[in-house]
Amino acid sequence: LGTVGLKSLIATAPTTPVGGQALIATSAGDGSLTLSGTFRFTDTPVCRLEVAKLSPTSFVIAARSSPVQDKENKARDIHQEAMAILGDFVDEELAFAPTVL
């Protein structure tokens, strides 16, 4: 996310229901990629991911997610047909807001 074309954020939806992850990749002039780490942004399975850059270091991930159980009222499910997660790139690491919008 630093210099356009050098750092890329890739959001992934794994095939197993473990949640969404993002990774940092640096591209070289020959087209090769160097992975710098993976970072989990949600514990629920997600699909239809989109990432939008907000500033040179901040971004938002938009996704669809399956319903999750309400932590305060276990009899109630929270539907997350659309969710947005704010993220920031700080000191070569990704940080995500704890609250999903």
C-alpha positions as MATLAB code, in Angstrom:
seq = 'LGTVGLKSLIATAPTTPVGGQALIATSAGDGSLTLSGTFRFTDTPVCRLEVAKLSPTSFVIAARSSPVQDKENKARDIHQEAMAILGDFVDEELAFAPTVL';
ca = [
       0.000    0.000    0.000;
       3.014    2.286    0.240;
       4.190    3.037   -3.283;
       1.695    2.115   -5.958;
       2.958   -0.906   -7.867;
       5.430   -1.992   -5.182;
       3.192   -3.117   -2.348;
      -0.126   -4.852   -2.806;
      -2.832   -5.905   -0.397;
      -4.562   -9.114   -1.354;
      -7.672  -10.185    0.548;
      -8.453  -13.876    0.373;
     -11.424  -16.038    1.220;
     -10.066  -19.467    2.172;
     -11.790  -22.642    1.042;
     -12.144  -23.810    4.650;
     -14.433  -21.861    7.027;
     -11.697  -20.227    9.094;
     -12.263  -16.592    8.173;
     -10.835  -13.955    5.889;
      -7.133  -13.198    5.652;
      -5.070  -10.516    3.965;
      -1.460  -10.740    2.871;
       1.200   -8.246    1.909;
       3.129   -8.896   -1.283;
       6.016   -6.925   -2.792;
       6.481   -7.163   -6.551;
       9.903   -7.075   -8.181;
      10.747   -5.717  -11.612;
      10.793   -9.242  -13.059;
       7.224   -9.894  -11.888;
       8.133  -12.129   -8.954;
       6.340  -11.676   -5.623;
       7.726  -11.712   -2.108;
       5.152  -12.404    0.602;
       5.615  -10.421    3.819;
       2.988  -12.048    6.022;
      -0.676  -12.880    6.409;
      -3.138  -11.130    8.693;
      -6.645  -12.264    9.667;
      -9.384   -9.627    9.344;
     -12.406  -11.755   10.331;
     -13.092  -15.124   11.928;
     -16.207  -15.755    9.843;
     -16.203  -17.176    6.300;
     -16.442  -14.409    3.682;
     -16.996  -14.110   -0.053;
     -17.248  -11.421   -2.762;
     -14.283   -9.434   -1.479;
     -13.429   -5.921   -2.634;
     -10.617   -3.683   -1.372;
     -10.566    0.107   -1.744;
      -7.637    2.344   -0.889;
      -8.640    5.329    1.298;
      -5.223    6.945    1.791;
      -1.584    5.940    1.221;
      -1.770    3.640    4.294;
      -5.474    2.992    4.968;
      -8.053    0.890    3.142;
     -11.430   -0.768    3.545;
     -12.356   -4.377    2.799;
     -15.943   -5.009    1.749;
     -17.324   -8.544    1.874;
     -20.332  -10.750    2.421;
     -20.338  -13.042    5.417;
     -22.503  -15.805    6.788;
     -24.607  -15.123    9.910;
     -22.836  -15.298   13.277;
     -24.213  -15.926   16.740;
     -24.737  -12.835   18.904;
     -22.236  -12.993   21.801;
     -24.683  -11.363   24.236;
     -27.849  -13.201   23.126;
     -26.938  -16.725   21.995;
     -30.485  -17.313   20.674;
     -30.044  -14.526   18.097;
     -28.015  -14.540   14.874;
     -26.424  -11.412   13.427;
     -26.803  -11.285    9.644;
     -23.823   -9.834    7.799;
     -24.899   -9.749    4.171;
     -22.658   -6.725    3.760;
     -19.719   -5.862    5.971;
     -16.877   -3.358    5.827;
     -13.618   -3.658    7.721;
     -11.250   -0.723    8.077;
      -7.554   -1.464    7.871;
      -4.260    0.370    8.103;
      -0.700   -0.447    7.052;
       1.626    0.508    9.939;
       5.294   -0.428   10.372;
       5.142   -3.131    7.669;
       2.103   -4.785    9.318;
      -1.634   -4.705    8.764;
      -3.926   -3.539   11.554;
      -7.703   -3.939   11.387;
     -10.400   -2.083   13.322;
     -11.977   -4.387   15.919;
     -15.516   -3.324   14.973;
     -17.013   -4.456   11.674;
     -19.225   -1.877    9.969;
];
